[in-house]
């Protein structure tokens, strides 16, 4: 990027940094990384350190970063790099909502939740020791994916939007698997919570209890509930209900199945229970939601 369009609040917007408004991601290769003031952004940022080292300041804390480090900066978190030594990195800016990441099969991977949601939430508590650290071979593979993604977004050949989204998905899966494959002492709890979230995503239609989720995470029920709420901002059972409502909304939008059938498909005991949860979460009844979509 040639310029740094910062407003008075140092908030970077999609309008300024997404060159293609029709594609909810953008790749920026920083080699070397220029001096850039403390800022936040209205999108998420996947960062891969490709060379060198620096101190990464996030809010009021600073953490050392080096080649092979991978982490996500979520929306509205201020950060900057200081004391840079030959620092080079790849920034992949993305809008998870516009990419429909909630609907991706990748959500069945514990490492996805750990890398993209949990590690950022527990970064300060874990002193950044739960970040992903790629081996030289893994970093080389990731670099190849990034360059291929960059070519698609820059050349914009016919079909580039589908290709770019597919390549981003491929990169996200690779990194999620890498996170699961090489856990540190600090990342074990994150993967355990990620495993519980993935289990909810994969088995939401079945009966799921708090005891079952805690056992799956190898944590006491009390500790599991506390850590889960700290990570996600809601209780495990509330999250299960949210996932079920989201899955029901997808079916209401894309299928002609009856509301009763959809209720059973998504783990609700009957259509009345679905309606209560749906109205509480979305503000509409399932019938109103379907009619609005049509």
DAGI-V165896 format. One record per residue. N is the residue number from 0. RES is the residue in three letters. PSI is psi in degrees with one decimal (999 if undefined). OMEGA is omega in whole degrees, -180 to 180 (NA if undefined). Layout:
[[N/RES/PSI/OMEGA] [N/RES/PSI/OMEGA]]
//
This chain:
[[0/UNK/134.1/-177] [1/UNK/-29.1/-176] [2/UNK/166.1/179] [3/UNK/80.8/-176] [4/UNK/93.3/-180] [5/UNK/136.4/173] [6/UNK/-173.7/-174] [7/UNK/-24.1/180] [8/UNK/6.5/-179] [9/UNK/36.6/180] [10/UNK/120.7/177] [11/UNK/132.7/-176] [12/UNK/161.1/177] [13/UNK/-36.5/-179] [14/UNK/-36.9/-178] [15/UNK/-30.1/-168] [16/UNK/-7.4/176] [17/UNK/101.3/-176] [18/UNK/-30.5/180] [19/UNK/105.7/-176] [20/UNK/-15.8/-179] [21/UNK/-4.0/-179] [22/UNK/115.4/-174] [23/UNK/40.0/174] [24/UNK/158.8/179] [25/UNK/138.1/180] [26/UNK/131.4/175] [27/UNK/115.8/176] [28/UNK/120.2/-179] [29/UNK/97.3/-178] [30/UNK/92.6/4] [31/UNK/165.9/175] [32/UNK/122.6/178] [33/UNK/164.6/172] [34/UNK/130.6/-174] [35/UNK/126.4/-175] [36/UNK/164.1/178] [37/UNK/130.7/-174] [38/UNK/167.1/170] [39/UNK/174.5/180] [40/UNK/157.7/-178] [41/UNK/35.0/179] [42/UNK/168.9/177] [43/UNK/158.8/-177] [44/UNK/119.5/174] [45/UNK/122.0/-175] [46/UNK/128.7/174] [47/UNK/114.8/177] [48/UNK/115.6/-175] [49/UNK/-17.7/179] [50/UNK/151.9/171] [51/UNK/-161.1/-176] [52/UNK/164.2/179] [53/UNK/174.8/168] [54/UNK/127.1/-180] [55/UNK/115.4/-179] [56/UNK/121.3/178] [57/UNK/111.2/-176] [58/UNK/-120.3/-178] [59/UNK/5.9/-177] [60/UNK/155.3/179] [61/UNK/136.9/-179] [62/UNK/139.5/176] [63/UNK/139.5/175] [64/UNK/152.7/-179] [65/UNK/175.4/-178] [66/UNK/131.3/180] [67/UNK/-13.2/178] [68/UNK/139.2/177] [69/UNK/132.3/180] [70/UNK/165.3/-178] [71/UNK/132.8/172] [72/UNK/114.2/-178] [73/UNK/168.8/-174] [74/UNK/141.2/171] [75/UNK/19.7/172] [76/UNK/119.0/-178] [77/UNK/139.4/178] [78/UNK/164.0/175] [79/UNK/166.5/178] [80/UNK/135.0/178] [81/UNK/165.1/178] [82/UNK/51.0/-176] [83/UNK/135.6/177] [84/UNK/97.3/-179] [85/UNK/35.2/-175] [86/UNK/128.6/173] [87/UNK/144.2/-178] [88/UNK/163.8/173] [89/UNK/124.2/175] [90/UNK/121.4/174] [91/UNK/105.9/180] [92/UNK/135.6/-178] [93/UNK/151.6/177] [94/UNK/100.5/-175] [95/UNK/-31.5/179] [96/UNK/-47.1/-180] [97/UNK/-26.2/177] [98/UNK/-3.5/-179] [99/UNK/41.2/-177] [100/UNK/-22.6/177] [101/UNK/-18.3/-177] [102/UNK/-0.5/-177] [103/UNK/146.9/175] [104/UNK/-18.4/180] [105/UNK/-20.2/-179] [106/UNK/-6.8/174] [107/UNK/-2.5/180] [108/UNK/120.5/177] [109/UNK/-37.2/-179] [110/UNK/-28.5/178] [111/UNK/-49.3/-180] [112/UNK/-39.7/-179] [113/UNK/-45.4/-175] [114/UNK/-45.1/-171] [115/UNK/-21.9/-177] [116/UNK/-47.6/-170] [117/UNK/-43.9/-180] [118/UNK/-45.0/176] [119/UNK/-36.1/-179] [120/UNK/-31.1/-176] [121/UNK/13.6/-175] [122/UNK/-48.7/-178] [123/UNK/-42.9/-179] [124/UNK/-36.2/-178] [125/UNK/5.7/178] [126/UNK/33.4/177] [127/UNK/9.2/-179] [128/UNK/-7.5/178] [129/UNK/13.1/178] [130/UNK/165.9/174] [131/UNK/131.7/176] [132/UNK/112.6/-178] [133/UNK/146.7/171] [134/UNK/169.0/179] [135/UNK/-41.2/-180] [136/UNK/-43.4/178] [137/UNK/-40.7/180] [138/UNK/-38.3/177] [139/UNK/-43.3/178] [140/UNK/-41.8/180] [141/UNK/-40.2/178] [142/UNK/-40.9/179] [143/UNK/-41.4/178] [144/UNK/-42.1/-178] [145/UNK/-43.1/-179] [146/UNK/-36.3/177] [147/UNK/-41.7/177] [148/UNK/-41.2/179] [149/UNK/-42.7/179] [150/UNK/-43.4/-179] [151/UNK/-43.9/-177] [152/UNK/-27.6/-179] [153/UNK/-41.8/-176] [154/UNK/-31.7/175] [155/UNK/45.4/174] [156/UNK/159.9/180] [157/UNK/131.1/-178] [158/UNK/7.0/-174] [159/UNK/-30.5/-178] [160/UNK/-44.5/178] [161/UNK/-43.7/180] [162/UNK/-44.3/-178] [163/UNK/-44.3/179] [164/UNK/-40.5/178] [165/UNK/-40.4/179] [166/UNK/-36.4/177] [167/UNK/-41.0/176] [168/UNK/-43.9/-180] [169/UNK/-44.3/179] [170/UNK/-43.6/-180] [171/UNK/-40.2/178] [172/UNK/-44.4/-180] [173/UNK/-47.2/-178] [174/UNK/-37.1/179] [175/UNK/-42.6/177] [176/UNK/-39.9/179] [177/UNK/-38.0/179] [178/UNK/-42.7/-180] [179/UNK/-32.3/-173] [180/UNK/-24.9/-176] [181/UNK/62.2/-175] [182/UNK/145.2/171] [183/UNK/173.0/179] [184/UNK/-35.7/-178] [185/UNK/-27.3/-175] [186/UNK/-8.7/-177] [187/UNK/-47.3/180] [188/UNK/-37.6/179] [189/UNK/-40.8/178] [190/UNK/-33.5/178] [191/UNK/-44.8/176] [192/UNK/-40.2/177] [193/UNK/-36.4/178] [194/UNK/-39.2/178] [195/UNK/-42.4/179] [196/UNK/-43.4/179] [197/UNK/-37.7/178] [198/UNK/-40.3/176] [199/UNK/-44.0/-180] [200/UNK/-37.7/-175] [201/UNK/-27.0/-171] [202/UNK/25.2/-176] [203/UNK/-25.9/-178] [204/UNK/-13.8/-178] [205/UNK/169.4/176] [206/UNK/124.4/-180] [207/UNK/129.4/-179] [208/UNK/161.1/177] [209/UNK/-40.0/178] [210/UNK/-43.2/-179] [211/UNK/-43.9/-179] [212/UNK/-41.1/179] [213/UNK/-43.3/178] [214/UNK/-41.3/-179] [215/UNK/-30.6/-180] [216/UNK/-3.8/-179] [217/UNK/38.0/178] [218/UNK/156.5/174] [219/UNK/155.6/-177] [220/UNK/-41.1/-179] [221/UNK/-46.4/-179] [222/UNK/-41.0/179] [223/UNK/-46.8/-179] [224/UNK/-40.6/-179] [225/UNK/-46.5/-178] [226/UNK/-40.1/180] [227/UNK/-46.4/-179] [228/UNK/-38.5/179] [229/UNK/-34.9/-179] [230/UNK/-45.9/-168] [231/UNK/-23.3/-179] [232/UNK/8.2/176] [233/UNK/166.4/-178] [234/UNK/160.6/178] [235/UNK/-41.1/-178] [236/UNK/-37.4/175] [237/UNK/-36.8/178] [238/UNK/-39.9/177] [239/UNK/-44.7/179] [240/UNK/-39.6/179] [241/UNK/-45.1/179] [242/UNK/-43.0/180] [243/UNK/-41.4/178] [244/UNK/-42.4/179] [245/UNK/-42.0/179] [246/UNK/-37.4/177] [247/UNK/-39.8/179] [248/UNK/-40.7/178] [249/UNK/-43.0/-179] [250/UNK/-37.0/177] [251/UNK/-34.0/-177] [252/UNK/-34.7/-169] [253/UNK/-2.7/180] [254/UNK/169.1/177] [255/UNK/14.8/-180] [256/UNK/150.3/-180] [257/UNK/159.0/179] [258/UNK/-36.4/178] [259/UNK/-46.2/179] [260/UNK/-41.5/179] [261/UNK/-38.7/178] [262/UNK/-48.0/179] [263/UNK/-38.9/179] [264/UNK/-33.0/-171] [265/UNK/12.4/173] [266/UNK/6.8/177] [267/UNK/147.0/-176] [268/UNK/-26.6/176] [269/UNK/174.0/-176] [270/UNK/-28.4/179] [271/UNK/-40.3/178] [272/UNK/-41.4/176] [273/UNK/-45.3/-178] [274/UNK/-42.6/179] [275/UNK/-47.1/-180] [276/UNK/-38.1/-178] [277/UNK/-45.5/-180] [278/UNK/-39.5/180] [279/UNK/-37.5/-175] [280/UNK/-45.0/-171] [281/UNK/-20.7/179] [282/UNK/4.7/179] [283/UNK/159.0/169] [284/UNK/160.7/176] [285/UNK/-40.2/179] [286/UNK/-42.2/178] [287/UNK/-39.7/180] [288/UNK/-44.5/-180] [289/UNK/-43.3/-179] [290/UNK/-40.7/179] [291/UNK/-41.3/179] [292/UNK/-35.3/179] [293/UNK/999/NA]]
//
